[in-house]
Amino acid sequence: MPVCVGVGLVEDARVEAAAAARGNGVLQRVFTPPEVAYCSSRPVPWPHYAARLAARRAALGAGLRPGTPAWASLLSLLSDMGDTRGVDAQAGLSLSLSHDAGVALALLTYWG
């Protein structure tokens, strides 16, 4: 079984600008309710939103597609995890999130 790796980078300012331009409804469309609750509870939410968006980009790079069981596992993992990392061994997903200097990074490994 092949192992696929994806990396995503997102600037915090781009997420903040999108929310400012389109309203917070854009956050409701892109992120799950638990993600919105978690990110919005942080003193500065934009790095947390950016990290989760980077995770989606990393997933696409690793070959995951919206609507598939692996994508649902990713969304569940993102909804349950805090800031750093999460693993869903049953789905074959490992995800690490980081942010620094206005840029969020996600590294996703998929072996499912």
Beta strands, then each sheet from edge to edge (+ up, - down):
strand 1: 4-11
strand 2: 85-88
strand 3: 93-100
strand 4: 103-110
sheet 1: 1+ 4- 3+ 2-
end
